[in-house]
Amino acid sequence: QPILRGISAVIGRGSRTLILGANGAGKSMLLRVLHGLVAPTSGGVRWASGATRPAQQAMVFQRPVMLRRSVLANVAYGLKLAGVGADERARRAREVLERVELRAIAARSARVLSGGEQQRVALARAWALAPSILFLDEPTASLDPTAARNVEAIVQAIHDAGTKIVMTTHNLALARRLADEILFLHDGRIVESAAAGDFFTRRRTALARAFIEGDLSWNSSASC
């Protein structure tokens, strides 16, 4: 059963790219293909550098995986896998925990934290690697409004530090706040690709209009 169908897109440097669409549209699968976790059955992902899968990338999931260790050790573990020496990874882990305002609980077990705190740990773990591109799969979907805004602020800070952001969401308000460009996905296909301002003010397709207006009940017969 195909999940992605005829995807063709160019994702450039610098801007924040949000992959927008309803649940089941194929957003998470597209992100996994881009990150290299899933190999497409046809086609492929080509990088400007020529690399099959660039080393300087990271991904944060909707439900972050916390290791059975402290907050600090969770962040340092990613650096260890990247080959960073013990002293340097301890310094960088503490520094990035300061940025996400979690240094005060660095010694606490990561698995007992709230969902919002765990997501901030996951973002810190990714940020510590100084990735050139960060993939985020609905990082605020299961969070309360305060925790979600904290995560958004961290994502903005990571972007400001020079990391390319590619994020999936079905949250229109979040997309309006964070997106520079939108890839609107429906039924495994990219229906629209546009600058965020254009997408929200000059929608070209009936599907995009229906999604923004909250009515995709008729989407199987909608004309694009």
For each residue, the residues with C-beta under 8 A, 3 or more apart:
1:
2: 5 188
3: 26 29 188
4: 7 26 29 30 33 40 188 189
5: 2 187 188 189
6: 189
7: 4 30 43 188 189 190
8: 190
9: 183 190 193
10:
11: 17 34 166 183
12: 15
13: 164
14: 164
15: 12 164 180 181
16: 159 164 165 167 178 179 180 181
17: 11 164 165 166 167 179 180 181 182 183
18: 166 167 168 169 174 175 178 179 181 182 183 196
19: 27 30 31 166 167 168 169 183 185
20: 27 168 169 170 172 175 179 182 183 184 185 211
21: 25 26 27 168 170 184 185 186 211
22: 25 170 186 211 216
23: 170
24:
25: 21 22 170 185 186 187 188
26: 3 4 21 29 30 185 187 188
27: 19 20 21 30 31 137 138 168 169 170 185
28: 31 32 62 137 138 168
29: 3 4 26 32 33 38 188
30: 4 7 19 26 27 33 34 168 185
31: 19 27 28 34 35 59 135 137 166 168
32: 28 29 35 37 38
33: 4 29 30 36 37 38 39 40 45
34: 11 30 31 45 135 166
35: 31 32 57 59 135
36: 33 39 45 52 53
37: 32 33 59
38: 29 32 33
39: 33 36
40: 4 33 43 44 45
41:
42:
43: 7 40
44: 40
45: 33 34 36 40
46:
47: 50 51 52 53 54
48:
49: 54
50: 47
51: 47 54 55
52: 36 47
53: 36 47 57
54: 47 49 51 57 132 133
55: 51
56: 129 130 131 132 133
57: 35 53 54 131 132 133 134 135
58: 78 125 126 127 129 131 133 134 135
59: 31 35 37 126 134 135 136 137
60: 64 119 122 123 126 134 135 136 137 139
61: 64 65 122 137 139
62: 28 137 138 139 141 142
63: 142
64: 60 61 118 119 121 122
65: 61 122
66: 74 110 111 113 118 121 122
67: 73 74 77 110
68: 109 111
69: 73 74 77 109 110
70: 73 74 106 107 108 109 110
71: 74 75 97 102 105 106 107 108 109 110 113 121
72: 75 76 90 93 94 97 106 107
73: 67 69 70 76 77 110
74: 66 67 69 70 71 77 78 110 121 125
75: 71 72 78 79 93 96 97 121 124 125 128
76: 72 73 79 80 89 90 93
77: 67 69 73 74 80 81 125
78: 58 74 75 81 82 125 126 128 129
79: 75 76 82 84 88 89 92 93 128 129
80: 76 77 83 84 89
81: 77 78
82: 78 79 129
83: 80
84: 79 80 88 89 92
85: 88 89
86: 89 90
87: 90 91
88: 79 84 85 91 92
89: 76 79 80 84 85 86 92 93 128
90: 72 76 86 87 93 94
91: 87 88 94 95
92: 79 84 88 89 95 96 128
93: 72 75 76 79 89 90 96 97 106 124 128
94: 72 90 91 97 98 103 106
95: 91 92 98 99 128
96: 75 92 93 99 100 124 127 128
97: 71 72 75 93 94 100 102 103 106 124
98: 94 95 101 103
99: 95 96 124 127 154 157
100: 96 97 120 121 123 124 127 154
101: 98 104 120 150
102: 71 97 105 106 117 120 121 124
103: 94 97 98 106
104: 101
105: 71 102 108 113 117
106: 70 71 72 93 94 97 102 103
107: 70 71 72
108: 70 71 105 112 113
109: 68 69 70 71 112 113
110: 66 67 69 70 71 73 74 113 118 121
111: 66 68
112: 108 109
113: 66 71 105 108 109 110 117 118 121
114: 117 118 147
115: 118 119 142 143 147
116: 119 120 143 144 146 147 148 150 151
117: 102 105 113 114 120 121 147
118: 64 66 110 113 114 115 121 122
119: 60 64 115 116 122 123 139 140 143 147 151
120: 100 101 102 116 117 123 124 150 151 154
121: 64 66 71 74 75 100 102 110 113 117 118 124 125
122: 60 61 64 65 66 118 119 125 126 139
123: 60 100 119 120 126 127 139 151 154 155 158
124: 75 93 96 97 99 100 102 120 121 127 128
125: 58 74 75 77 78 121 122 128 129
126: 58 59 60 78 122 123 129 131 134 158
127: 58 96 99 100 123 124 130 131 134 154 158 161 163
128: 75 78 79 89 92 93 95 96 124 125
129: 56 58 78 79 82 125 126
130: 56 127 163
131: 56 57 58 126 127 134 163
132: 54 56 57 163 164
133: 54 56 57 58 163 164 165 166
134: 57 58 59 60 126 127 131 158 163 164 165 166
135: 31 34 35 57 58 59 60 166 167
136: 59 60 139 155 165 166 167 168
137: 27 28 31 59 60 61 62 167 168
138: 27 28 62 141 167 168 169 170
139: 60 61 62 119 122 123 136 151 155 167
140: 119 143 147 148 151 152 169 171 174
141: 62 138 169 170 171
142: 62 63 115
143: 115 116 119 140 147 148 151
144: 116 147 148
145: 148 149
146: 116 149 150
147: 114 115 116 117 119 140 143 144 150 151
148: 116 140 143 144 145 151 152 174
149: 145 146 152 153
150: 101 116 120 146 147 153 154
151: 116 119 120 123 139 140 143 147 148 154 155
152: 140 148 149 155 156 174 177 178
153: 149 150 156 157
154: 99 100 120 123 127 150 151 157 158
155: 123 136 139 151 152 158 159 165 167 178
156: 152 153 159 160 178
157: 99 153 154 160 161
158: 123 126 127 134 154 155 161 163 165
159: 16 155 156 162 163 164 165
160: 156 157
161: 127 157 158
162: 159
163: 127 130 131 132 133 134 158 159
164: 13 14 15 16 17 132 133 134 159
165: 16 17 133 134 136 155 158 159 178
166: 11 17 18 19 31 34 133 134 135 136
167: 16 17 18 19 135 136 137 138 139 155 178
168: 18 19 20 21 27 28 30 31 136 137 138
169: 18 19 20 27 138 140 141 174 175
170: 20 21 22 23 25 27 138 141
171: 140 141 174 175
172: 20 175 176 212
173: 176 177
174: 18 140 148 152 169 171 177 178
175: 18 20 169 171 172 178 179 182 196
176: 172 173 179 196 200
177: 152 173 174
178: 16 18 152 155 156 165 167 174 175
179: 16 17 18 20 175 176 182 196 199
180: 15 16 17 195 196
181: 15 16 17 18 193 194 195 196
182: 17 18 20 175 179 192 193 194 195 196 199
183: 9 11 17 18 19 20 190 192 193
184: 20 21 190 191 192 193 199 205 207 208 211
185: 19 20 21 25 26 27 30 188 189 190 191
186: 21 22 25 189 191 207 211 216 219
187: 5 25 26 219
188: 2 3 4 5 7 25 26 29 185
189: 4 5 6 7 185 186
190: 7 8 9 183 184 185 193
191: 184 185 186 205 207 208 224
192: 182 183 184 199 203 204 205 207 208
193: 9 181 182 183 184 190
194: 181 182 198 199 202 204
195: 180 181 182 198 199
196: 18 175 176 179 180 181 182 199 200
197: 200 201
198: 194 195 201 202
199: 179 182 184 192 194 195 196 202 203 208
200: 176 196 197 203 212
201: 197 198
202: 194 198 199
203: 192 199 200 208 209 212
204: 192 194 208
205: 184 191 192 208 209 224
206: 209 210 222 223 224
207: 184 186 191 192 210 211 216 219 222 224
208: 184 191 192 199 203 204 205 211 212
209: 203 205 206 212 213
210: 206 207 213 215 216 218 219 222
211: 20 21 22 184 186 207 208 214 216
212: 172 200 203 208 209
213: 209 210
214: 211
215: 210 218
216: 22 186 207 210 211 219 222
217:
218: 210 215 221 222
219: 186 187 207 210 216 222
220:
221: 218
222: 206 207 210 216 218 219
223: 206
224: 191 205 206 207
